[in-house]
Amino acid sequence: MEKYLVFKTAADDSICLPARELSHMHIDGAGTALDFNFINSATGDDGLGEFNIPVVINDNKGREVMKAVAEEIRTGGQALIVIVDDIAAEFLHSDITSCGAIPTTTA
């Protein structure tokens, strides 16, 4: 089953991406944000389609959040995995607090 990651910051600002396009997750230097880095298959893996979605997390909880995301992708039973939905206050992990800016383009 193909799985998709959902990020939503507002009623009219959301994105749903295939989990297979997630290249890596990166904790920022302050330990308060986790970047989800994607390579868009529509543009190939030459770097032109790379972009990231920042997710705000509780201090120094990046490892726990990354582990939960990886586990859900690997073993979860749902095709749509909501990482963060600021409107519905739905978060994959209790240490996720909000979604950062969603890029307006993936190219």
VOTIZA-682249 format. One record per residue (C-alpha): residue in one letter; x negated, y negated, z negated; residue number from 1. Coordinates in nm, 3 decimals. Example, Ala and Ser with C-alpha at 12.3 -4.5 7.8 and 13.67 -1.06 7.14 Angstrom:
2
rec res = a	xx = -1.230	yy = 0.450	zz = -0.780	n = 1
rec res = s	xx = -1.367	yy = 0.106	zz = -0.714	n = 2
END
This chain:
107
rec res = m	xx = 0.000	yy = 0.000	zz = 0.000	n = 1
rec res = e	xx = -0.134	yy = -0.340	zz = 0.096	n = 2
rec res = k	xx = -0.138	yy = -0.585	zz = -0.195	n = 3
rec res = y	xx = -0.105	yy = -0.963	zz = -0.190	n = 4
rec res = l	xx = -0.212	yy = -1.226	zz = -0.441	n = 5
rec res = v	xx = 0.029	yy = -1.511	zz = -0.515	n = 6
rec res = f	xx = -0.073	yy = -1.857	zz = -0.641	n = 7
rec res = k	xx = 0.192	yy = -2.128	zz = -0.700	n = 8
rec res = t	xx = 0.143	yy = -2.481	zz = -0.831	n = 9
rec res = a	xx = 0.474	yy = -2.641	zz = -0.736	n = 10
rec res = a	xx = 0.805	yy = -2.552	zz = -0.576	n = 11
rec res = d	xx = 0.662	yy = -2.653	zz = -0.238	n = 12
rec res = d	xx = 0.297	yy = -2.559	zz = -0.292	n = 13
rec res = s	xx = 0.208	yy = -2.191	zz = -0.296	n = 14
rec res = i	xx = 0.004	yy = -1.934	zz = -0.108	n = 15
rec res = c	xx = 0.015	yy = -1.557	zz = -0.074	n = 16
rec res = l	xx = -0.300	yy = -1.384	zz = 0.052	n = 17
rec res = p	xx = -0.396	yy = -1.022	zz = 0.114	n = 18
rec res = a	xx = -0.604	yy = -0.885	zz = -0.173	n = 19
rec res = r	xx = -0.841	yy = -0.736	zz = 0.088	n = 20
rec res = e	xx = -0.947	yy = -1.093	zz = 0.176	n = 21
rec res = l	xx = -1.062	yy = -1.167	zz = -0.180	n = 22
rec res = s	xx = -1.441	yy = -1.172	zz = -0.147	n = 23
rec res = h	xx = -1.525	yy = -1.256	zz = -0.509	n = 24
rec res = m	xx = -1.426	yy = -1.438	zz = -0.826	n = 25
rec res = h	xx = -1.657	yy = -1.690	zz = -0.992	n = 26
rec res = i	xx = -1.644	yy = -1.846	zz = -1.340	n = 27
rec res = d	xx = -1.739	yy = -2.215	zz = -1.344	n = 28
rec res = g	xx = -2.028	yy = -2.340	zz = -1.557	n = 29
rec res = a	xx = -1.799	yy = -2.470	zz = -1.831	n = 30
rec res = g	xx = -1.618	yy = -2.136	zz = -1.860	n = 31
rec res = t	xx = -1.279	yy = -2.302	zz = -1.813	n = 32
rec res = a	xx = -1.199	yy = -2.214	zz = -1.451	n = 33
rec res = l	xx = -1.209	yy = -1.906	zz = -1.236	n = 34
rec res = d	xx = -1.246	yy = -1.951	zz = -0.860	n = 35
rec res = f	xx = -1.084	yy = -1.693	zz = -0.635	n = 36
rec res = n	xx = -1.290	yy = -1.694	zz = -0.313	n = 37
rec res = f	xx = -1.133	yy = -1.563	zz = 0.006	n = 38
rec res = i	xx = -1.248	yy = -1.494	zz = 0.359	n = 39
rec res = n	xx = -0.963	yy = -1.544	zz = 0.603	n = 40
rec res = s	xx = -0.960	yy = -1.255	zz = 0.850	n = 41
rec res = a	xx = -0.799	yy = -1.478	zz = 1.113	n = 42
rec res = t	xx = -1.125	yy = -1.673	zz = 1.142	n = 43
rec res = g	xx = -1.363	yy = -1.383	zz = 1.078	n = 44
rec res = d	xx = -1.637	yy = -1.351	zz = 0.819	n = 45
rec res = d	xx = -1.874	yy = -1.608	zz = 0.967	n = 46
rec res = g	xx = -1.809	yy = -1.848	zz = 0.680	n = 47
rec res = l	xx = -1.567	yy = -2.072	zz = 0.867	n = 48
rec res = g	xx = -1.267	yy = -1.913	zz = 0.699	n = 49
rec res = e	xx = -1.401	yy = -1.918	zz = 0.346	n = 50
rec res = f	xx = -1.205	yy = -2.109	zz = 0.084	n = 51
rec res = n	xx = -1.128	yy = -2.087	zz = -0.286	n = 52
rec res = i	xx = -0.839	yy = -2.133	zz = -0.522	n = 53
rec res = p	xx = -0.932	yy = -2.248	zz = -0.873	n = 54
rec res = v	xx = -0.740	yy = -2.111	zz = -1.168	n = 55
rec res = v	xx = -0.767	yy = -2.278	zz = -1.509	n = 56
rec res = i	xx = -0.839	yy = -2.034	zz = -1.792	n = 57
rec res = n	xx = -0.893	yy = -2.047	zz = -2.166	n = 58
rec res = d	xx = -1.255	yy = -2.115	zz = -2.269	n = 59
rec res = n	xx = -1.492	yy = -1.831	zz = -2.190	n = 60
rec res = k	xx = -1.221	yy = -1.582	zz = -2.094	n = 61
rec res = g	xx = -1.327	yy = -1.538	zz = -1.731	n = 62
rec res = r	xx = -1.452	yy = -1.182	zz = -1.771	n = 63
rec res = e	xx = -1.126	yy = -1.068	zz = -1.926	n = 64
rec res = v	xx = -0.921	yy = -1.233	zz = -1.652	n = 65
rec res = m	xx = -1.141	yy = -1.091	zz = -1.374	n = 66
rec res = k	xx = -1.108	yy = -0.743	zz = -1.525	n = 67
rec res = a	xx = -0.728	yy = -0.774	zz = -1.540	n = 68
rec res = v	xx = -0.707	yy = -0.894	zz = -1.179	n = 69
rec res = a	xx = -0.932	yy = -0.614	zz = -1.053	n = 70
rec res = e	xx = -0.736	yy = -0.353	zz = -1.248	n = 71
rec res = e	xx = -0.403	yy = -0.479	zz = -1.115	n = 72
rec res = i	xx = -0.529	yy = -0.473	zz = -0.757	n = 73
rec res = r	xx = -0.671	yy = -0.125	zz = -0.805	n = 74
rec res = t	xx = -0.391	yy = 0.048	zz = -0.998	n = 75
rec res = g	xx = -0.087	yy = -0.182	zz = -1.010	n = 76
rec res = g	xx = 0.237	yy = -0.061	zz = -0.857	n = 77
rec res = q	xx = 0.355	yy = -0.391	zz = -0.706	n = 78
rec res = a	xx = 0.265	yy = -0.517	zz = -0.360	n = 79
rec res = l	xx = 0.301	yy = -0.882	zz = -0.470	n = 80
rec res = i	xx = 0.068	yy = -0.968	zz = -0.757	n = 81
rec res = v	xx = 0.146	yy = -1.305	zz = -0.912	n = 82
rec res = i	xx = -0.184	yy = -1.443	zz = -1.037	n = 83
rec res = v	xx = -0.033	yy = -1.775	zz = -1.140	n = 84
rec res = d	xx = 0.307	yy = -1.940	zz = -1.098	n = 85
rec res = d	xx = 0.304	yy = -2.277	zz = -1.274	n = 86
rec res = i	xx = 0.677	yy = -2.333	zz = -1.209	n = 87
rec res = a	xx = 0.800	yy = -2.005	zz = -1.362	n = 88
rec res = a	xx = 0.517	yy = -2.002	zz = -1.621	n = 89
rec res = e	xx = 0.420	yy = -1.656	zz = -1.497	n = 90
rec res = f	xx = 0.057	yy = -1.556	zz = -1.532	n = 91
rec res = l	xx = -0.112	yy = -1.223	zz = -1.466	n = 92
rec res = h	xx = -0.316	yy = -1.260	zz = -1.786	n = 93
rec res = s	xx = -0.244	yy = -1.451	zz = -2.106	n = 94
rec res = d	xx = -0.571	yy = -1.648	zz = -2.071	n = 95
rec res = i	xx = -0.464	yy = -1.804	zz = -1.740	n = 96
rec res = t	xx = -0.319	yy = -2.149	zz = -1.809	n = 97
rec res = s	xx = -0.253	yy = -2.303	zz = -1.465	n = 98
rec res = c	xx = -0.342	yy = -2.310	zz = -1.098	n = 99
rec res = g	xx = -0.574	yy = -2.569	zz = -0.948	n = 100
rec res = a	xx = -0.532	yy = -2.726	zz = -0.605	n = 101
rec res = i	xx = -0.436	yy = -2.489	zz = -0.326	n = 102
rec res = p	xx = -0.624	yy = -2.568	zz = -0.004	n = 103
rec res = t	xx = -0.413	yy = -2.717	zz = 0.272	n = 104
rec res = t	xx = -0.601	yy = -2.523	zz = 0.540	n = 105
rec res = t	xx = -0.785	yy = -2.194	zz = 0.548	n = 106
rec res = a	xx = -1.004	yy = -2.266	zz = 0.848	n = 107
END
